[in-house]
Amino acid sequence: MEQLPISLDLKGKKVVVTGGGAAAARKTELALRAGARVLVVAQHLGEEFHELSHHPCLTFRAGSPAPEDFAGAVVAFAASTDHAEDALSRDMARANGALVNVPDRPELCDFSMPSIVDRSPLLIAISSAGTSPLLTRIIKERLESTIPAAYGTLARFLGSIREQVAERIRDNRSRRHFLEKIVDGPVADLVLAGDEARAWKQLEAEIDAHGRASGVSPVGEVYLVGGGPGDPDLLTFRALRLLQRADVVVYDRLIGSPILDLVRRDAERIYVGKMKNKHELPQEEISRLLVKLAREGKRVLRLKGGDPFIFGRGGEEIEMLAGEGIPFQVVPGITAASGCASYAGIPLTHRDHAQSCVFVTGHAKNGRLDLDWASLLQPRQTVAVYMGLAMLPELTRDFIAHGADPNTPVAIVDSGTRPNQQVVTGTIGTIADLAAAAGLTGPSMIFIGTVVRLRDKLGWFKPLPGRSADVAAARAAGEDARSSGPTSSARGKRAHNDRARRSGK
């Protein structure tokens, strides 16, 4: 966050504007609309002040800014467009304790002015911290066209019922759930239609119904939500909406901070993933935790990376919920295979390369991979391997041992769809060394098949500079290691140590 957004109450407070042109007039109008007492200091006022000059809260002083002009001011706008005068006004305003904005001079500003969608008392401010006023204006135009003017009326109505609702519904969580129902239901529809009288009657009925049900032990709900492979733009609309409604979020290690930042700020967060030197919470305990939280009447959002029904053990969790009679809903997410392949420019199927795709897990049980090799070693097929990085040498060795061509193309997409995405390509025979040379840390997806050859042509996603793997360098490092570096047994030992380090062992 570049700046802290705040809503400042200026009613009856002093604001100083220096300058008499268009920029000064715009700042003066905004301050007057906010209820401020505005002093404008300029040599003269331009035509832009014609509609404002008779406002009862506007005072004009002809001349140059002086230190006494800023006495008692809360905010000042140095908007004369004369750089020297604006800098002097800024210094005088700061000396009197005022916050200063200088239009188009972000280096001189204590704050920036956002673009505003005004549905008073509902205000939406869009800011780029002064870096791109054009972008904020475009976003404002889009919001203006999608948010009805009647939302201001709805905001006033909701403000008018706060005390009554708070008095009759004492519990904070129950009250929030009730108000969410009001905003999504017929009461809000009546207000937006302009029929506030019927809205009040409907509100009374809703409060009475809530009171009659308050003696019943509350049972919450569980939302099993797929968070996708990492890029928050890949979340579904429903997932985003539920992130804002949940009372508590239970999440694992594959969920990055950009997605967690979308969770309602006052929601409780419970981490159940694997931490360094600690085992992850057993699956049965996670399921029991969801039941416990729901029995407390909470809306529980179980947030999982990728899709919860594809190697996410989501079925096990809702199986217990169903057995305990806990209401739940499932929100699919973009699975890692699809997201990572797309961002790497690797189509999972292609008419000239693969007519089928198989999803498997490379997570070993008891140290051994238990895969259906006959079904994996089929022509014109892509194999997508989840959780296979730690067992990559064993995985590639077993592929070759079961008859796979060592020259079959392979790609590893590490931290796919995220700003630090890395992609390393090679063959079944070389990929383990290339991955070790690139220092991949996961989470990773492994893709095996001739579709990998299309990456050079179809790759489109550009990760942050310096974070994308230099495939050529990785391949060269791997070749050097094989030709003049450690023996194969030493390389195996190194790979084993690398896996142990990644596992925190």
C-alpha positions in Angstrom: 0.0 0.0 0.0 1.6 3.3 -1.1 -0.7 5.5 0.9 -3.3 5.2 3.7 -6.8 6.0 2.5 -8.8 8.0 5.0 -12.1 9.9 5.0 -11.5 13.3 6.6 -14.4 15.2 8.2 -14.0 18.8 7.1 -17.4 20.1 8.3 -16.9 23.6 9.7 -13.1 23.4 9.4 -10.7 25.7 7.6 -9.3 24.9 4.3 -7.0 27.2 2.3 -6.7 27.2 -1.5 -4.0 29.3 -3.2 -4.6 30.1 -6.8 -7.5 31.4 -8.9 -7.5 29.1 -11.9 -9.3 25.8 -12.9 -7.2 23.6 -10.5 -7.9 25.8 -7.6 -11.6 26.0 -8.4 -11.9 22.2 -8.5 -10.3 21.9 -5.1 -12.4 24.7 -3.7 -15.6 23.0 -4.9 -14.7 19.7 -3.4 -13.8 21.3 0.0 -17.1 23.2 0.0 -19.1 20.1 -0.8 -17.4 18.5 2.2 -18.7 21.3 4.4 -15.4 23.2 4.9 -14.9 26.9 5.4 -12.6 27.8 2.5 -10.2 30.7 2.2 -9.0 31.3 -1.4 -5.9 33.4 -1.8 -5.0 34.7 -5.3 -4.4 37.8 -7.3 -7.8 37.4 -8.9 -10.4 34.6 -9.5 -10.9 33.2 -12.9 -14.2 32.3 -14.6 -14.1 28.8 -13.1 -15.0 30.4 -9.7 -18.2 32.1 -11.1 -20.6 29.5 -9.6 -18.7 29.4 -6.3 -17.9 33.0 -5.5 -21.2 33.6 -3.7 -21.0 30.5 -1.5 -21.5 31.5 2.1 -18.6 29.3 3.3 -16.1 30.8 0.7 -13.9 33.8 1.6 -11.6 35.4 -1.0 -8.5 37.5 -0.3 -6.7 39.2 -3.2 -3.0 39.1 -3.0 -0.1 36.6 -2.4 -0.2 33.9 0.2 1.0 34.9 3.7 1.8 32.8 6.8 -1.3 34.1 8.7 -3.6 32.8 5.9 -2.8 29.2 7.0 -3.4 29.8 10.8 -5.9 27.1 12.0 -6.1 25.4 8.6 -6.6 21.6 8.5 -5.9 21.2 4.8 -4.3 23.4 2.2 -4.2 23.1 -1.6 -1.3 25.0 -3.3 -2.9 25.3 -6.7 -1.6 28.5 -8.3 0.4 26.5 -11.0 3.3 28.9 -10.2 5.9 26.4 -8.9 7.7 28.9 -6.7 4.5 30.2 -5.1 3.2 26.7 -4.6 6.4 25.6 -2.9 6.2 28.7 -0.6 2.5 28.0 0.2 3.4 24.4 1.0 6.1 25.5 3.5 3.8 28.1 5.2 0.9 25.6 5.4 3.1 22.9 6.9 4.5 25.4 9.4 0.9 25.9 10.6 0.3 22.1 10.9 -1.9 21.7 7.8 -1.7 18.8 5.4 -0.8 20.0 1.9 -1.7 18.9 -1.6 0.0 20.4 -4.7 -1.8 19.3 -7.9 0.5 17.5 -10.3 3.5 17.8 -7.9 3.4 14.5 -5.9 6.8 15.1 -4.5 5.4 18.1 -2.6 2.3 16.5 -1.3 1.3 15.1 2.1 -1.6 13.4 0.5 -3.1 12.8 -3.0 -6.6 13.5 -4.2 -8.4 10.4 -5.4 -11.0 10.2 -8.1 -14.4 10.1 -6.4 -17.6 8.3 -7.1 -20.1 10.3 -5.0 -23.2 8.5 -3.8 -23.3 10.5 -0.6 -23.1 9.4 2.1 -21.5 6.6 0.2 -18.2 7.6 -1.3 -15.8 5.5 -3.4 -12.3 6.9 -3.8 -9.9 5.6 -6.4 -6.2 6.5 -6.0 -3.0 5.7 -7.7 -0.9 7.7 -5.2 -0.5 10.4 -7.8 1.2 8.1 -10.3 -1.6 7.7 -12.9 -4.5 10.2 -12.7 -5.7 8.9 -16.2 -6.1 5.3 -14.9 -8.0 6.4 -11.8 -10.3 8.5 -14.1 -11.0 5.5 -16.3 -11.8 3.3 -13.3 -14.1 6.0 -11.9 -16.0 6.1 -15.2 -16.6 2.4 -15.1 -17.8 2.5 -11.5 -20.1 5.4 -12.2 -21.9 3.4 -14.8 -22.4 0.3 -12.6 -23.3 1.8 -9.2 -26.8 3.3 -9.1 -27.4 6.7 -7.7 -30.0 5.2 -5.3 -27.1 3.6 -3.4 -26.8 6.9 -1.6 -30.3 6.5 -0.4 -29.7 3.0 0.7 -26.6 4.1 2.7 -28.6 6.7 4.5 -31.3 4.2 5.3 -28.8 1.7 6.7 -27.3 4.5 8.8 -30.8 5.4 10.2 -31.5 1.8 11.3 -28.2 1.2 13.0 -29.2 2.1 16.5 -32.5 0.2 16.4 -30.8 -2.9 15.1 -28.0 -2.7 17.6 -30.5 -2.3 20.4 -32.5 -5.4 19.4 -29.7 -7.6 18.2 -26.8 -7.4 20.7 -24.4 -10.1 19.4 -22.0 -8.5 16.9 -21.7 -11.5 14.6 -25.5 -12.1 14.5 -26.0 -8.4 13.9 -23.6 -8.4 10.9 -25.2 -11.5 9.4 -28.6 -9.8 9.8 -27.5 -6.6 8.1 -26.0 -8.6 5.3 -29.3 -10.3 4.8 -31.0 -6.9 4.8 -28.7 -5.5 2.1 -29.1 -8.6 -0.1 -32.9 -8.9 0.5 -36.3 -7.3 0.0 -35.7 -4.4 2.4 -32.9 -3.0 0.3 -34.9 -3.6 -2.9 -37.7 -1.5 -1.5 -35.4 1.3 -0.6 -33.8 1.3 -4.0 -37.3 1.4 -5.5 -38.0 4.5 -3.5 -40.6 2.9 -1.1 -39.0 3.6 2.3 -42.3 3.2 4.1 -42.7 -0.4 3.1 -39.0 -0.9 3.7 -39.5 0.0 7.3 -42.4 -2.4 7.7 -40.4 -5.2 6.1 -37.4 -4.4 8.4 -39.7 -4.7 11.5 -40.9 -8.1 10.2 -37.2 -9.2 9.6 -36.2 -8.2 13.1 -39.2 -10.0 14.7 -38.4 -13.1 12.7 -34.7 -12.9 13.8 -35.8 -12.5 17.4 -38.0 -15.6 17.3 -35.2 -17.7 15.9 -32.6 -16.3 18.3 -33.4 -19.0 20.9 -32.3 -21.7 18.6 -28.7 -22.8 18.7 -27.1 -21.3 15.6 -25.4 -23.5 13.0 -23.1 -21.8 10.6 -22.0 -22.9 7.2 -18.8 -24.0 5.5 -17.6 -22.7 2.2 -15.1 -25.0 0.5 -13.4 -22.6 -1.9 -10.7 -23.2 -4.5 -8.2 -20.4 -4.5 -6.6 -21.2 -7.8 -2.9 -21.5 -8.5 -1.9 -18.2 -7.1 -2.9 -15.2 -9.2 -5.8 -13.5 -7.4 -7.2 -12.4 -10.8 -8.1 -16.1 -11.4 -10.5 -16.3 -8.4 -14.2 -16.8 -9.3 -16.7 -14.0 -8.5 -18.3 -16.3 -6.0 -15.0 -17.0 -4.2 -14.4 -13.3 -3.9 -17.8 -12.7 -2.5 -17.5 -15.4 0.1 -14.1 -14.2 1.1 -15.8 -11.0 2.2 -18.6 -12.7 4.0 -16.7 -15.3 6.1 -16.3 -15.0 9.8 -13.2 -17.2 9.8 -10.9 -18.4 7.1 -9.0 -21.7 7.4 -6.2 -21.8 4.8 -3.1 -23.8 3.9 0.5 -23.0 2.7 -0.4 -22.7 -1.0 -2.5 -19.6 -0.4 -0.4 -16.5 -1.0 -0.8 -13.1 0.6 -2.4 -11.4 -2.4 -5.4 -13.7 -2.0 -5.5 -13.4 1.8 -5.5 -9.7 1.4 -9.0 -10.0 -0.1 -10.4 -11.6 3.1 -12.5 -9.3 5.2 -10.2 -7.5 7.6 -11.9 -8.5 10.8 -12.3 -12.1 9.9 -10.3 -14.7 12.0 -7.6 -16.5 10.1 -6.4 -20.0 11.0 -3.4 -21.5 9.3 -3.4 -25.3 8.9 -0.6 -25.8 6.4 2.9 -27.2 6.9 5.4 -24.9 8.6 9.1 -25.3 8.9 10.1 -28.1 11.3 6.4 -28.8 12.0 4.0 -31.3 10.4 0.8 -30.0 8.9 -2.4 -30.5 10.9 -3.8 -34.0 10.2 -6.6 -34.0 7.7 -9.1 -35.4 10.3 -8.3 -32.6 12.7 -8.9 -30.0 10.0 -12.3 -31.5 9.2 -13.2 -31.6 12.9 -12.1 -27.9 13.2 -14.5 -27.0 10.4 -17.3 -28.8 12.2 -16.5 -27.1 15.5 -16.4 -23.6 14.0 -19.6 -24.1 12.1 -21.3 -25.4 15.3 -20.4 -22.0 16.9 -22.6 -20.4 14.3 -19.7 -19.1 12.2 -19.4 -18.8 8.4 -16.3 -20.8 7.8 -14.4 -20.5 4.6 -12.0 -23.3 3.9 -9.6 -21.9 1.4 -7.5 -24.3 -0.6 -5.0 -23.8 -3.4 -6.1 -24.8 -6.9 -9.4 -26.8 -7.0 -10.5 -28.5 -3.8 -11.6 -31.6 -5.6 -8.4 -32.2 -7.5 -5.7 -33.5 -5.1 -7.0 -31.1 -2.6 -8.7 -33.6 -0.2 -11.8 -31.5 -0.3 -14.0 -34.5 -0.6 -12.8 -35.9 2.7 -13.5 -32.6 4.5 -17.1 -32.2 3.2 -17.7 -35.9 3.8 -17.4 -35.2 7.6 -19.5 -32.1 7.3 -22.3 -34.0 5.6 -22.2 -36.6 8.3 -22.4 -34.0 11.0 -25.3 -32.2 9.3 -23.3 -29.0 8.7 -24.5 -26.9 5.7 -21.8 -26.4 3.1 -21.2 -25.3 -0.5 -18.3 -25.9 -2.8 -16.7 -23.3 -5.1 -14.5 -24.7 -7.8 -11.1 -23.1 -8.5 -8.8 -23.2 -11.4 -6.6 -26.3 -10.8 -2.8 -25.9 -10.8 -2.4 -28.0 -14.0 -4.6 -25.7 -16.0 -3.4 -22.4 -14.6 0.3 -23.2 -14.6 0.2 -24.8 -18.1 -1.7 -21.7 -19.5 0.7 -19.2 -17.9 3.7 -21.2 -19.2 2.3 -21.4 -22.8 1.9 -25.2 -22.7 -1.5 -26.4 -24.0 -2.5 -29.6 -22.1 -4.0 -31.0 -25.3 -3.2 -30.2 -29.0 -4.3 -31.7 -32.2 -0.8 -32.4 -33.3 0.6 -33.6 -30.0 -1.9 -34.8 -27.4 -5.5 -36.0 -27.5 -5.6 -36.7 -23.7 -4.2 -35.5 -20.4 -3.7 -37.4 -17.2 -3.4 -35.8 -13.8 -1.3 -37.7 -11.2 0.3 -36.9 -7.9 4.1 -37.3 -7.4 3.7 -37.3 -3.7 5.3 -40.5 -2.5 3.7 -42.7 0.2 6.2 -44.5 2.4 9.0 -43.2 0.1 7.7 -45.0 -3.0 5.8 -43.8 -6.0 2.7 -45.9 -6.7 1.6 -45.0 -10.2 -0.2 -46.8 -13.0 2.7 -46.7 -15.4 0.8 -48.5 -18.1 -1.8 -45.8 -18.3 0.8 -43.0 -18.1 3.1 -44.3 -20.9 0.6 -43.8 -23.7 1.3 -42.0 -27.0 -0.1 -38.6 -27.8 -0.8 -37.9 -24.1 0.2 -35.2 -21.6 1.0 -36.2 -18.1 0.5 -33.4 -15.4 2.2 -34.3 -12.2 1.2 -32.5 -9.0 3.5 -32.3 -5.9 6.4 -34.1 -7.8 9.4 -31.7 -7.3 10.7 -33.4 -4.1 10.6 -36.8 -5.8 11.8 -35.7 -9.3 14.9 -37.9 -9.6 12.9 -41.0 -8.5 10.0 -40.0 -10.8 12.1 -39.6 -13.9 14.1 -42.7 -13.1 10.9 -44.8 -12.8 9.5 -43.3 -16.0 12.6 -44.5 -17.9 12.6 -47.8 -16.1 9.1 -48.5 -17.2 9.9 -47.8 -20.9 9.6 -44.0 -21.4 11.9 -42.4 -24.0 14.5 -40.4 -22.0 14.2 -37.7 -24.7 10.5 -37.0 -24.0 10.1 -33.3 -23.4 9.4 -32.1 -19.8 8.6 -28.7 -18.3 8.5 -27.7 -14.6 6.5 -24.6 -13.8 7.5 -23.3 -10.4 5.2 -20.8 -8.6 3.0 -20.8 -11.6 0.8 -17.8 -12.4 2.6 -15.7 -9.7 5.0 -12.8 -10.3 8.0 -15.1 -9.4 7.0 -17.9 -11.9 9.9 -19.9 -13.2 9.8 -22.4 -16.0 12.5 -24.9 -16.7 12.3 -27.2 -19.7 14.3 -30.3 -20.6 13.8 -34.0 -21.1 12.9 -36.9 -18.8 16.6 -37.7 -18.8 17.9 -34.2 -18.0 15.1 -32.4 -16.0 16.2 -33.5 -12.5 19.6 -31.9 -12.9 18.2 -28.8 -14.6 15.7 -28.3 -11.8 18.4 -28.6 -9.1 20.6 -26.1 -11.0 17.7 -23.6 -11.2 17.1 -23.9 -7.5 13.4 -24.4 -7.8 11.6 -24.4 -4.4 7.9 -25.0 -5.3 5.0 -25.2 -5.4 5.6 -26.8 -8.8 3.7 -28.5 -11.6 5.5 -31.0 -13.9 4.3 -31.5 -17.5 5.5 -34.5 -19.6 4.8 -34.8 -23.3 5.5 -33.2 -26.7 3.2 -30.3 -26.0 6.1 -28.8 -24.0 7.8 -28.1 -27.3 5.2 -25.4 -28.0 6.3 -23.3 -25.0 8.9 -21.3 -26.9 6.3 -20.3 -29.5 3.3 -19.9 -27.2 4.8 -18.5 -23.9 3.2 -15.1 -23.1 3.3 -14.5 -19.4 6.2 -12.2 -18.3 7.2 -12.7 -14.6 8.9 -10.1 -12.6 12.4 -9.2 -14.0 15.1 -11.3 -12.5 12.8 -14.0 -11.1 12.2 -16.0 -14.2 14.5 -19.0 -14.6 17.1 -18.6 -17.3 16.5 -21.9 -18.9 19.6 -21.7 -21.1 21.8 -21.1 -18.1 20.2 -23.9 -16.2 20.7 -26.3 -19.0 24.3 -25.2 -19.4 24.8 -25.7 -15.7 23.3 -29.1 -15.9 25.6 -30.0 -18.9 28.6 -28.7 -17.1 27.7 -30.8 -14.0 27.4 -33.9 -16.1 30.6 -33.4 -18.1 33.0 -32.0 -15.5 31.2 -31.9 -12.2 30.4 -34.5 -9.6 29.7 -38.1 -10.4 26.1 -39.3 -10.9 26.1 -40.7 -7.3 27.3 -37.3 -6.0 24.6 -35.6 -8.0 22.0 -38.0 -6.5 23.3 -37.2 -3.0 23.1 -33.5 -3.7 19.5 -33.8 -5.0 18.6 -35.8 -1.9 20.0 -33.0 0.3 18.2 -30.4 -1.7 14.9 -32.2 -1.2 15.5 -32.5 2.5 16.2 -28.8 2.7 13.0 -28.0 0.9 11.1 -30.2 3.2 12.5 -28.5 6.2 14.1 -31.8 7.4 
